[in-house]
């Protein structure tokens, strides 16, 4: 539900907050993950939104729910949900096998005025 520069995301049956975001102008289904320091995406999604990586870029070691893997640093020029827009969001790119979907982490959330769970929904406010 869109409320001006506020967005409410209802929890799914597993308690996760999934929504349609726009990353660099491209639609991306993603899950809010308050345990993720950065926005995280796989290499296929990164390519689709215009982020190019080379094998040498994968120089960071990260721990995920699936174990340890390598990641490349990246910046998302514009990340949007509803009328909320944040520019120059720090992100990381993982191999396709290491991450199936896209996670919206704290590098986006900390740029909002607030985010909180209320009445079974996540409220994002810019």
Backbone as a printed PyTorch tensor [residue, N CA C, xyz], in Angstrom:
tensor([[[  0.8490,  -1.1760,   0.0000],
         [  0.0000,   0.0000,   0.0000],
         [  0.8920,   1.2370,   0.0000]],

        [[  0.5910,   2.2060,  -0.8480],
         [  1.3930,   3.4220,  -0.9570],
         [  0.7090,   4.5600,  -0.2060]],

        [[  1.4510,   5.2800,   0.5910],
         [  0.9110,   6.3620,   1.4030],
         [  1.8140,   7.5870,   1.2930]],

        [[  1.8160,   8.2750,   0.1650],
         [  2.7230,   9.4100,  -0.0090],
         [  4.1520,   8.9160,  -0.0570]],

        [[  5.0090,   9.4490,   0.8180],
         [  6.4070,   8.9870,   0.8720],
         [  6.5640,   7.9430,   1.9550]],

        [[  5.4900,   7.1900,   2.1350],
         [  5.4800,   6.0450,   3.0390],
         [  5.0290,   4.8340,   2.2320]],

        [[  5.5520,   3.6780,   2.5960],
         [  5.1380,   2.4320,   1.9600],
         [  4.9270,   1.4030,   3.0640]],

        [[  3.8090,   0.6790,   2.9790],
         [  3.5540,  -0.4310,   3.8940],
         [  3.6500,  -1.7200,   3.1090]],

        [[  4.4060,  -2.6620,   3.6560],
         [  4.5800,  -3.9640,   3.0230],
         [  4.0270,  -5.0120,   3.9750]],

        [[  3.0090,  -5.7190,   3.5490],
         [  2.4290,  -6.7750,   4.3830],
         [  3.3750,  -7.9670,   4.4260]],

        [[  3.4150,  -8.6290,   5.5600],
         [  4.2230,  -9.8360,   5.6880],
         [  3.5700, -10.9710,   4.9130]],

        [[  4.4100, -11.8220,   4.3230],
         [  3.8570, -12.9970,   3.6500],
         [  3.5840, -14.0880,   4.6890]],

        [[  3.1790, -15.2590,   4.2290],
         [  2.8080, -16.3350,   5.1680],
         [  3.9760, -16.8210,   6.0140]],

        [[  5.2090, -16.4950,   5.6160],
         [  6.3900, -16.8810,   6.3820],
         [  6.9070, -15.7450,   7.2610]],

        [[  6.2200, -14.5960,   7.2200],
         [  6.6480, -13.4430,   8.0030],
         [  7.6820, -12.5770,   7.3030]],

        [[  7.9430, -12.8460,   6.0100],
         [  8.9180, -12.0650,   5.2510],
         [  8.2380, -10.8760,   4.5830]],

        [[  9.0060,  -9.8340,   4.3450],
         [  8.5000,  -8.6300,   3.6930],
         [  9.0880,  -8.5530,   2.2830]],

        [[  8.2970,  -8.9750,   1.3080],
         [  8.7000,  -8.9650,  -0.0950],
         [  7.9500,  -7.8650,  -0.8190]],

        [[  8.6170,  -7.2190,  -1.7650],
         [  7.9650,  -6.1470,  -2.5160],
         [  8.6610,  -5.9520,  -3.8490]],

        [[  7.9810,  -5.2280,  -4.7220],
         [  8.5600,  -4.8460,  -6.0050],
         [  9.2960,  -3.5300,  -5.8430]],

        [[ 10.5710,  -3.5470,  -6.1290],
         [ 11.4190,  -2.3630,  -6.0750],
         [ 11.8250,  -2.0160,  -7.5020]],

        [[ 12.3690,  -0.8380,  -7.6670],
         [ 13.0110,  -0.4520,  -8.9320],
         [ 14.4640,  -0.1380,  -8.5950]],

        [[ 15.3690,  -0.8620,  -9.2170],
         [ 16.7980,  -0.6460,  -9.0530],
         [ 17.3170,  -0.1400, -10.3920]],

        [[ 17.8390,   1.0720, -10.3940],
         [ 18.3090,   1.6960, -11.6340],
         [ 17.2400,   1.6350, -12.7280]],

        [[ 15.9810,   1.8180, -12.3320],
         [ 14.8850,   1.8620, -13.2880],
         [ 14.3130,   0.5150, -13.7010]],

        [[ 14.8730,  -0.5720, -13.1870],
         [ 14.4030,  -1.9150, -13.5450],
         [ 13.6240,  -2.5230, -12.3810]],

        [[ 12.5100,  -3.1890, -12.6820],
         [ 11.7210,  -3.8520, -11.6450],
         [ 12.4650,  -5.0660, -11.1080]],

        [[ 12.5420,  -5.1390,  -9.7800],
         [ 13.2010,  -6.2570,  -9.1220],
         [ 12.3640,  -6.6330,  -7.9020]],

        [[ 11.9570,  -7.8980,  -7.8280],
         [ 11.2770,  -8.3910,  -6.6390],
         [ 12.3600,  -8.6470,  -5.5890]],

        [[ 12.1570,  -8.1160,  -4.3950],
         [ 13.1960,  -8.2410,  -3.3700],
         [ 12.5680,  -8.4190,  -1.9960]],

        [[ 13.3760,  -8.9160,  -1.0720],
         [ 12.9500,  -9.1020,   0.3040],
         [ 13.7380,  -8.1540,   1.2070]],

        [[ 13.0340,  -7.4810,   2.1000],
         [ 13.6900,  -6.6450,   3.1060],
         [ 14.3950,  -7.5780,   4.0890]],

        [[ 15.6640,  -7.3170,   4.3640],
         [ 16.4490,  -8.1350,   5.2890],
         [ 17.2140,  -7.2180,   6.2280]],

        [[ 16.6570,  -7.0090,   7.4320],
         [ 17.3100,  -6.1180,   8.3960],
         [ 18.5990,  -6.7160,   8.9420]],

        [[ 18.8510,  -7.9830,   8.6590],
         [ 20.0980,  -8.6140,   9.0730],
         [ 21.2040,  -8.4900,   8.0460]],

        [[ 20.8750,  -7.9320,   6.8820],
         [ 21.8720,  -7.7500,   5.8230],
         [ 22.4310,  -6.3360,   5.9020]],

        [[ 23.7210,  -6.2120,   5.9990],
         [ 24.3570,  -4.8990,   6.0870],
         [ 24.1120,  -4.0880,   4.8260]],

        [[ 24.2210,  -4.7360,   3.6800],
         [ 24.0830,  -4.0590,   2.3900],
         [ 22.9460,  -4.6650,   1.5850]],

        [[ 22.5330,  -3.9530,   0.5590],
         [ 21.6670,  -4.5540,  -0.4450],
         [ 22.5130,  -5.6180,  -1.1340]],

        [[ 21.9380,  -6.8000,  -1.3300],
         [ 22.6780,  -7.9010,  -1.9540],
         [ 21.8870,  -8.4440,  -3.1260]],

        [[ 22.5790,  -8.6870,  -4.2190],
         [ 21.9390,  -9.2440,  -5.4150],
         [ 22.8900, -10.2130,  -6.0780]],

        [[ 22.3350, -11.0740,  -6.9220],
         [ 23.2060, -11.9810,  -7.6600],
         [ 23.7090, -11.3010,  -8.9320]],

        [[ 24.6670, -11.9280,  -9.5610],
         [ 25.3190, -11.3320, -10.7320],
         [ 24.3470, -11.1230, -11.8910]],

        [[ 23.3740, -12.0170, -12.0670],
         [ 22.3930, -11.8620, -13.1520],
         [ 21.5530, -10.6130, -12.9500]],

        [[ 21.1010, -10.3940, -11.7270],
         [ 20.3190,  -9.1870, -11.4310],
         [ 21.1790,  -7.9480, -11.6110]],

        [[ 22.4140,  -8.0050, -11.1510],
         [ 23.3170,  -6.8590, -11.3030],
         [ 23.4650,  -6.4840, -12.7830]],

        [[ 23.6740,  -7.4700, -13.6320],
         [ 23.7940,  -7.1960, -15.0700],
         [ 22.5120,  -6.5640, -15.6070]],

        [[ 21.3610,  -7.0920, -15.1790],
         [ 20.0720,  -6.5950, -15.6740],
         [ 19.8330,  -5.1370, -15.2970]],

        [[ 20.3970,  -4.6920, -14.1620],
         [ 20.2000,  -3.2920, -13.7520],
         [ 21.3860,  -2.4090, -14.1300]],

        [[ 22.3020,  -2.9430, -14.9210],
         [ 23.3930,  -2.1310, -15.4540],
         [ 24.6690,  -2.1100, -14.6460]],

        [[ 24.8240,  -3.0220, -13.7080],
         [ 26.0650,  -3.1110, -12.9300],
         [ 26.9200,  -4.2180, -13.5340]],

        [[ 28.0890,  -3.8440, -13.9740],
         [ 29.0100,  -4.8020, -14.5900],
         [ 30.0960,  -5.1680, -13.5900]],

        [[ 30.3670,  -6.4550, -13.4840],
         [ 31.4470,  -6.9170, -12.6050],
         [ 32.3990,  -7.7920, -13.4030]],

        [[ 33.6210,  -7.7930, -12.9530],
         [ 34.6560,  -8.6460, -13.5260],
         [ 35.0580,  -9.6510, -12.4460]],

        [[ 35.6200, -10.8000, -12.8280],
         [ 36.0280, -11.7790, -11.8080],
         [ 36.9250, -11.1800, -10.7170]],

        [[ 37.8000, -10.2610, -11.0800],
         [ 38.6990,  -9.6550, -10.0920],
         [ 37.9630,  -8.7800,  -9.0740]],

        [[ 36.7200,  -8.3750,  -9.3900],
         [ 35.9430,  -7.5440,  -8.4690],
         [ 35.4520,  -8.3240,  -7.2480]],

        [[ 35.4050,  -9.6420,  -7.3440],
         [ 34.8860, -10.4820,  -6.2620],
         [ 35.9860, -10.7330,  -5.2270]],

        [[ 36.3390,  -9.6640,  -4.5250],
         [ 37.4760,  -9.7240,  -3.5990],
         [ 37.0800,  -9.7110,  -2.1320]],

        [[ 35.7890,  -9.6180,  -1.8450],
         [ 35.3290,  -9.5930,  -0.4510],
         [ 34.7640, -10.9560,  -0.0660]],

        [[ 35.0730, -11.3810,   1.1550],
         [ 34.5050, -12.6260,   1.6720],
         [ 33.3260, -12.2420,   2.5530]],

        [[ 32.1820, -12.8720,   2.2900],
         [ 30.9730, -12.5710,   3.0640],
         [ 30.3520, -13.8690,   3.5650]],

        [[ 29.6540, -13.7480,   4.6930],
         [ 28.9260, -14.8890,   5.2480],
         [ 27.4480, -14.6910,   4.9570]],

        [[ 26.8510, -15.7030,   4.3640],
         [ 25.4250, -15.6710,   4.0560],
         [ 24.7480, -16.8320,   4.7630]],

        [[ 23.4450, -16.9070,   4.6380],
         [ 22.7080, -18.0340,   5.2090],
         [ 23.1480, -19.3470,   4.5720]],

        [[ 23.6940, -19.2720,   3.3550],
         [ 24.1560, -20.4650,   2.6410],
         [ 25.6410, -20.7430,   2.8290]],

        [[ 26.2940, -19.9910,   3.7030],
         [ 27.7150, -20.2020,   3.9390],
         [ 28.5450, -19.0180,   3.4810]],

        [[ 29.8440, -19.2330,   3.4300],
         [ 30.7620, -18.1650,   3.0460],
         [ 30.9610, -18.1630,   1.5320]],

        [[ 31.0650, -16.9700,   0.9610],
         [ 31.2700, -16.8270,  -0.4760],
         [ 32.0070, -15.5270,  -0.7530]],

        [[ 32.2900, -15.2640,  -1.9910],
         [ 32.9460, -14.0240,  -2.3960],
         [ 31.9070, -13.0650,  -2.9610]],

        [[ 32.1960, -11.7690,  -2.8100],
         [ 31.2770, -10.7390,  -3.2990],
         [ 32.0700,  -9.5870,  -3.8940]],

        [[ 31.3930,  -8.8450,  -4.7630],
         [ 31.9520,  -7.6320,  -5.3540],
         [ 31.1690,  -6.4440,  -4.8210]],

        [[ 31.8540,  -5.3610,  -4.5360],
         [ 31.1800,  -4.1360,  -4.1150],
         [ 30.5520,  -3.4510,  -5.3150]],

        [[ 29.4390,  -2.7480,  -5.0740],
         [ 28.7380,  -2.0460,  -6.1540],
         [ 27.9450,  -0.8910,  -5.5610]],

        [[ 27.4810,  -0.0150,  -6.4280],
         [ 26.6000,   1.0800,  -6.0250],
         [ 25.3840,   1.0750,  -6.9320]],

        [[ 24.2050,   1.1120,  -6.3200],
         [ 22.9630,   1.2280,  -7.0780],
         [ 22.6790,   2.7170,  -7.1950]],

        [[ 22.6040,   3.2170,  -8.4220],
         [ 22.4040,   4.6540,  -8.6320],
         [ 21.0920,   5.1410,  -8.0300]],

        [[ 20.0170,   4.3640,  -8.2160],
         [ 18.7080,   4.7720,  -7.7040],
         [ 17.9130,   3.5370,  -7.3060]],

        [[ 17.4710,   3.5150,  -6.0520],
         [ 16.6540,   2.4260,  -5.5350],
         [ 15.3200,   3.0320,  -5.1160]],

        [[ 14.2220,   2.4900,  -5.6720],
         [ 12.9000,   3.0680,  -5.4240],
         [ 11.9070,   2.0040,  -4.9900]],

        [[ 10.9820,   2.4280,  -4.1480],
         [  9.7820,   1.6460,  -3.8370],
         [  8.6810,   2.6660,  -3.6270]],

        [[  7.6220,   2.5460,  -4.3820],
         [  6.5680,   3.5550,  -4.3250],
         [  7.1600,   4.9150,  -4.6400]],

        [[  6.8500,   5.8930,  -3.7960],
         [  7.3910,   7.2460,  -3.9930],
         [  8.6840,   7.4870,  -3.2180]],

        [[  9.1990,   6.4440,  -2.6080],
         [ 10.4700,   6.5450,  -1.8820],
         [ 11.6030,   6.2970,  -2.8740]],

        [[ 12.5540,   7.2220,  -2.9170],
         [ 13.7170,   7.0950,  -3.7990],
         [ 14.9730,   7.4010,  -2.9990]],

        [[ 15.9550,   6.5160,  -3.0860],
         [ 17.2550,   6.7280,  -2.4520],
         [ 18.3160,   6.5310,  -3.5320]],

        [[ 19.2440,   7.4580,  -3.5950],
         [ 20.2990,   7.3930,  -4.6030],
         [ 21.6190,   6.9380,  -3.9970]],

        [[ 22.4510,   6.3550,  -4.8460],
         [ 23.8020,   5.9170,  -4.4650],
         [ 23.7900,   4.9990,  -3.2440]],

        [[ 23.1260,   3.8700,  -3.4090],
         [ 22.9860,   2.8920,  -2.3320],
         [ 24.0910,   1.8430,  -2.4510]],

        [[ 24.8330,   1.6610,  -1.3900],
         [ 25.9080,   0.6750,  -1.3530],
         [ 25.3170,  -0.7360,  -1.4320]],

        [[ 25.9380,  -1.5740,  -2.2440],
         [ 25.4270,  -2.9280,  -2.4610],
         [ 26.5780,  -3.9020,  -2.6480]],

        [[ 26.2230,  -5.1880,  -2.7030],
         [ 27.2020,  -6.2090,  -3.0390],
         [ 26.5770,  -7.1800,  -4.0250]],

        [[ 27.4310,  -7.7150,  -4.8600],
         [ 27.0210,  -8.6630,  -5.8900],
         [ 27.6590, -10.0060,  -5.5530]],

        [[ 26.8260, -11.0540,  -5.5320],
         [ 27.2970, -12.4080,  -5.2720],
         [ 27.0930, -13.2520,  -6.5180]],

        [[ 27.7930, -14.3680,  -6.5950],
         [ 27.5800, -15.3070,  -7.6970],
         [ 26.1240, -15.7610,  -7.6940]],

        [[ 25.6210, -16.1140,  -8.8590],
         [ 24.2330, -16.5610,  -8.9750],
         [ 23.9290, -17.7430,  -8.0600]],

        [[ 24.8710, -18.6730,  -7.9330],
         [ 24.6160, -19.8590,  -7.0980],
         [ 24.5910, -19.5310,  -5.6060]],

        [[ 25.1550, -18.4000,  -5.2090],
         [ 25.2380, -18.0430,  -3.7880],
         [ 24.0100, -17.2860,  -3.2900]],

        [[ 23.2510, -16.6970,  -4.2120],
         [ 22.0980, -15.8930,  -3.8100],
         [ 21.0370, -15.9800,  -4.8900]],

        [[ 19.8640, -16.4910,  -4.5070],
         [ 18.7900, -16.6600,  -5.4960],
         [ 18.0630, -15.3580,  -5.7740]],

        [[ 17.6950, -14.6170,  -4.7310],
         [ 16.9200, -13.3960,  -4.9040],
         [ 17.7300, -12.1600,  -4.5790]],

        [[ 17.0160, -11.0740,  -4.3430],
         [ 17.6530,  -9.8080,  -3.9760],
         [ 17.2180,  -9.4470,  -2.5600]],

        [[ 18.1810,  -9.0200,  -1.7640],
         [ 17.9130,  -8.6250,  -0.3780],
         [ 18.1210,  -7.1280,  -0.2380]],

        [[ 17.1450,  -6.4560,   0.3470],
         [ 17.2490,  -5.0270,   0.6100],
         [ 17.7060,  -4.8810,   2.0560]],

        [[ 18.9700,  -4.5080,   2.2180],
         [ 19.5740,  -4.4550,   3.5380],
         [ 19.6260,  -3.0510,   4.1250]],

        [[ 20.4010,  -2.9420,   5.1750],
         [ 20.4720,  -1.7180,   5.9730],
         [ 21.0890,  -0.5530,   5.1980]],

        [[ 21.8900,  -0.8070,   4.1740],
         [ 22.4530,   0.3150,   3.4020],
         [ 21.3430,   1.1370,   2.7480]],

        [[ 20.1760,   0.5420,   2.5050],
         [ 18.9940,   1.2780,   2.0500],
         [ 18.1760,   1.7610,   3.2460]],

        [[ 17.8930,   0.8770,   4.1750],
         [ 17.0000,   1.1980,   5.2890],
         [ 17.5020,   2.3610,   6.1380]],

        [[ 18.8140,   2.4540,   6.3640],
         [ 19.3530,   3.5230,   7.2180],
         [ 19.2070,   4.9040,   6.5780]],

        [[ 18.8970,   4.9460,   5.3010],
         [ 18.7350,   6.2160,   4.5940],
         [ 17.2960,   6.7300,   4.6670]],

        [[ 16.4130,   5.9500,   5.2980],
         [ 15.0240,   6.3560,   5.4820],
         [ 14.8780,   7.1100,   6.7970]],

        [[ 13.7830,   7.8570,   6.9350],
         [ 13.4980,   8.5320,   8.2040],
         [ 13.2010,   7.4930,   9.2800]],

        [[ 12.4800,   6.4220,   8.8990],
         [ 12.2430,   5.3210,   9.8270],
         [ 11.7330,   4.1090,   9.0790]],

        [[ 11.8880,   2.9670,   9.7300],
         [ 11.2700,   1.7240,   9.2790],
         [ 10.9030,   0.9520,  10.5280]],

        [[  9.6860,   0.4290,  10.5310],
         [  9.2260,  -0.2970,  11.7160],
         [  8.1120,  -1.2560,  11.3280]],

        [[  7.9920,  -2.3140,  12.1320],
         [  6.9100,  -3.2620,  11.9440],
         [  5.7570,  -2.8340,  12.8360]],

        [[  4.5690,  -2.7460,  12.2290],
         [  3.3740,  -2.4300,  13.0020],
         [  2.1730,  -3.1380,  12.3790]],

        [[  1.4020,  -3.7810,  13.2240],
         [  0.2020,  -4.5130,  12.7700],
         [  0.4890,  -5.4900,  11.6360]],

        [[  1.5760,  -6.2170,  11.7480],
         [  1.9090,  -7.2480,  10.7610],
         [  2.4240,  -6.7370,   9.4270]],

        [[  2.7610,  -5.4430,   9.3750],
         [  3.2930,  -4.8700,   8.1320],
         [  4.5460,  -4.0760,   8.4440]],

        [[  5.4150,  -3.9420,   7.4580],
         [  6.6170,  -3.1390,   7.5930],
         [  6.3180,  -1.7710,   7.0000]],

        [[  6.5130,  -0.7440,   7.7940],
         [  6.2950,   0.6340,   7.3500],
         [  7.6330,   1.2700,   7.0350]],

        [[  7.7880,   1.7700,   5.8060],
         [  8.9720,   2.5110,   5.3870],
         [  8.5650,   3.9680,   5.2160]],

        [[  9.3440,   4.8880,   5.7910],
         [  9.0240,   6.3120,   5.7140],
         [ 10.2790,   7.0660,   5.3020]],

        [[ 10.1310,   7.9240,   4.2880],
         [ 11.2830,   8.7360,   3.8510],
         [ 11.1140,  10.1550,   4.3400]]])
